[in-house]
Amino acid sequence: MAKTTTTALTLILALMSTPLLAQDAEAPAEGEAPAAETAAEPTADAGGLSMGTEVGGDGVGSNYTAATFDAWEQRCVRTETGADPCQLYQLLKDEAGNSVAEFTIFGLPESANSPAAAGATFIAPLETLLTAGMQLQIDTAAPKAYPFTFCTQIGCVSRLGFTAEEVAQLKNGANATLTIVPFVAPDETVKLTMSLKGFTAGLDAVNAANDAADAAAAAAAPAEGAAPANE
């Protein structure tokens, strides 16, 4: 498991957001040359046809898929240390095959103040009835209800905590069922099946990556009491 809360906070903030391009960067002062562009220059063939310019990048803060484990993806955030924190991710679809929601999970540090051994985020569509919350059922176990915490442009978020026993259930299970209620049809429910195939190997890989990320971050931090480096 990750040894600090730094990894968890990094993942919650970075993996739930899409980097935005600055729209109001300051213009160069009169007479000054414009700053060098970081994006590649567009290419063209001999006939003057644009061959396109690569969009995006793989710098610090960008997200990428490090590995796949059957139904799951190991998604990580690039850091300056090169040891990147990760989450286990699955895109959830309805019976018609439409993409509906997202689920991510990662291990949490042991704490006497919290029984949670893992943390997760569930992102539902904006058209979800928030007061109904969401329910999660692992195989035939009794379902548990969770509230939604907040909404953003990408959807409404429920933050979940799992005990060590529940993590073991997920590792040994076949499927989990997540249930939400549509805002426009409060008398109906939408049930999403989350496959647990590959979950054990995926979560183990994520936790190992997060342990390495925490160790690298600790090694890069200045020693306690040490004077800061000269500017």
BELUR-V283052 format. One record per pair of residues at least 4 apart in sequence whose C-alpha atoms are under 7 Angstrom apart, sorted by the first residue. I is the first residue (numbers start at 0). GAP is how many residues later the second one is. D is the distance in Angstrom with one decimal. If there is no record, write none. Layout:
BEGIN
i,gap,d
I,GAP,D
I,GAP,D
END
This chain:
BEGIN
i,gap,d
0,106,5.2
0,107,6.0
0,108,5.8
0,206,5.1
0,210,6.5
1,105,6.2
1,106,5.7
1,107,5.2
1,205,6.1
1,208,5.4
1,209,4.9
1,212,6.9
2,106,4.9
2,208,6.6
2,211,6.8
3,105,5.8
3,210,6.8
4,4,6.3
4,104,6.8
5,4,6.2
6,4,6.2
6,78,6.0
6,203,6.6
6,207,6.7
7,4,6.2
8,4,6.2
9,4,5.8
10,4,5.4
10,74,6.9
10,75,6.8
11,4,6.2
12,4,6.7
13,63,7.0
14,48,6.8
27,4,5.9
27,5,6.9
27,6,5.8
39,13,6.4
39,14,6.9
40,12,6.6
41,8,6.9
41,9,6.9
41,10,5.6
41,11,4.8
42,7,5.9
42,8,5.3
42,9,6.3
43,4,5.5
43,5,5.2
43,6,4.5
43,7,5.3
44,4,5.6
44,5,6.9
57,4,5.6
58,19,6.7
59,18,4.9
59,19,5.0
59,20,6.1
60,16,5.7
60,17,5.2
60,18,6.3
61,15,5.7
61,16,5.6
62,12,6.9
62,13,5.6
62,14,4.6
62,15,6.4
63,11,5.6
63,12,5.5
63,13,6.6
64,8,6.5
64,9,5.7
64,10,4.4
64,11,6.3
65,8,5.5
65,9,5.9
65,10,6.6
66,6,6.0
66,7,5.2
67,4,5.7
67,5,4.4
67,6,6.0
68,4,6.1
68,129,4.8
68,132,6.9
68,133,5.6
69,127,6.0
69,128,5.0
70,19,6.7
70,124,6.3
70,126,6.1
70,127,6.3
71,16,6.4
71,17,5.6
71,18,5.2
71,126,6.5
71,127,6.8
71,130,6.9
72,15,5.7
72,16,5.0
72,17,6.4
73,12,6.4
73,13,5.8
73,14,4.8
73,15,6.2
73,128,6.7
73,132,6.6
74,11,5.4
74,12,5.4
74,13,6.2
74,14,6.6
75,8,6.1
75,9,5.6
75,10,4.0
75,11,6.3
76,7,5.7
76,8,5.9
76,9,6.4
77,4,6.7
77,6,5.3
78,4,6.7
78,5,5.6
80,135,6.4
82,129,6.1
82,130,4.7
82,133,6.4
83,125,6.7
83,129,5.4
84,124,6.1
84,125,4.8
84,128,5.6
85,120,5.5
85,123,6.5
85,124,6.3
86,17,6.1
86,18,5.7
86,19,5.2
86,119,5.9
87,16,5.3
87,17,5.2
87,18,6.3
87,114,6.4
87,115,6.3
87,118,6.5
88,14,5.8
88,15,4.4
88,16,6.8
89,12,6.0
89,13,5.4
89,14,6.5
90,8,6.9
90,10,6.2
90,11,4.7
90,12,6.5
91,7,6.0
91,8,5.8
91,9,5.1
91,10,5.7
91,100,6.4
91,102,6.4
92,4,5.4
92,5,5.2
92,6,4.4
92,7,5.2
92,8,6.9
92,99,6.4
93,4,5.5
93,5,6.7
93,6,6.5
93,98,5.7
99,24,6.9
99,25,6.7
100,22,5.5
100,23,4.9
100,24,6.6
101,20,5.7
101,21,5.2
101,22,7.0
102,18,5.8
102,19,4.6
102,20,6.5
103,16,5.4
103,17,5.3
103,18,6.7
104,13,6.8
104,14,5.6
104,15,4.1
104,16,6.6
105,12,5.6
105,13,5.6
105,14,6.4
105,97,6.8
105,100,6.7
105,101,6.8
106,10,6.1
106,11,4.2
106,12,6.3
106,100,5.9
107,9,5.2
107,10,4.8
107,11,6.3
108,8,7.0
109,7,6.7
114,48,5.8
115,45,5.3
115,46,5.1
115,47,4.7
116,45,5.8
116,46,5.1
116,47,5.2
117,43,5.9
117,44,5.2
117,45,6.9
118,41,5.8
118,42,4.7
118,43,6.3
119,39,5.8
119,40,5.0
119,41,6.3
120,36,6.6
120,37,5.7
120,38,4.7
120,39,6.1
121,35,5.6
121,36,5.1
121,37,6.5
122,32,5.8
122,33,5.4
122,34,4.6
122,35,6.5
123,4,6.7
123,31,5.5
123,32,5.1
123,33,6.5
124,30,4.8
124,31,6.2
125,29,4.8
125,30,5.8
126,55,6.1
126,56,5.4
127,52,6.9
127,53,5.9
127,54,4.7
127,55,5.0
128,52,5.5
128,53,5.4
128,54,4.2
129,18,6.2
131,49,6.5
132,12,6.8
132,13,5.8
132,14,4.5
132,15,5.7
132,47,6.8
133,11,5.7
133,12,5.4
133,13,6.4
133,44,6.9
133,45,5.6
133,46,5.0
134,8,6.2
134,9,5.5
134,10,4.4
134,11,6.1
134,43,5.5
134,44,5.1
134,45,6.9
135,7,5.4
135,8,5.5
135,9,6.6
135,40,6.8
135,41,5.6
135,42,4.5
135,43,6.5
136,4,6.2
136,5,6.3
136,6,4.2
136,7,6.5
136,39,5.4
136,40,5.1
136,41,6.5
137,32,6.8
137,35,6.8
137,37,6.3
137,38,4.3
137,39,6.5
138,34,6.3
138,35,6.5
138,36,5.6
138,37,5.6
145,12,6.9
146,11,6.0
147,8,6.7
147,9,5.6
147,10,4.2
148,8,5.7
148,9,5.3
148,10,6.7
149,6,5.8
149,7,5.5
150,4,5.6
150,5,4.0
150,6,5.9
151,4,6.2
161,4,5.6
161,5,6.2
162,4,6.2
163,4,6.3
164,4,6.3
165,4,6.3
166,4,6.2
167,4,6.1
168,4,5.7
169,26,6.7
170,28,6.0
170,29,5.0
172,23,6.2
173,21,6.4
173,22,5.2
173,23,6.5
174,18,6.6
174,19,5.6
174,20,4.6
174,21,5.1
175,17,5.9
175,18,5.0
175,19,6.5
176,14,6.4
176,15,5.6
176,16,4.7
176,17,6.0
177,13,5.7
177,14,5.1
177,15,6.5
178,10,6.5
178,11,5.6
178,12,4.5
178,13,6.3
179,9,5.7
179,10,5.3
179,11,6.7
180,5,6.0
180,7,6.2
180,8,4.6
180,9,6.0
181,4,5.8
181,6,6.9
181,7,6.7
197,4,6.0
198,4,5.9
199,4,6.2
200,4,6.2
201,4,6.2
202,4,6.1
203,4,6.1
204,4,6.2
205,4,6.2
206,4,6.1
207,4,6.3
208,4,6.2
209,4,6.1
210,4,6.2
211,4,6.1
212,4,6.1
213,4,6.1
214,4,6.2
215,4,6.1
216,4,6.2
221,4,6.5
END
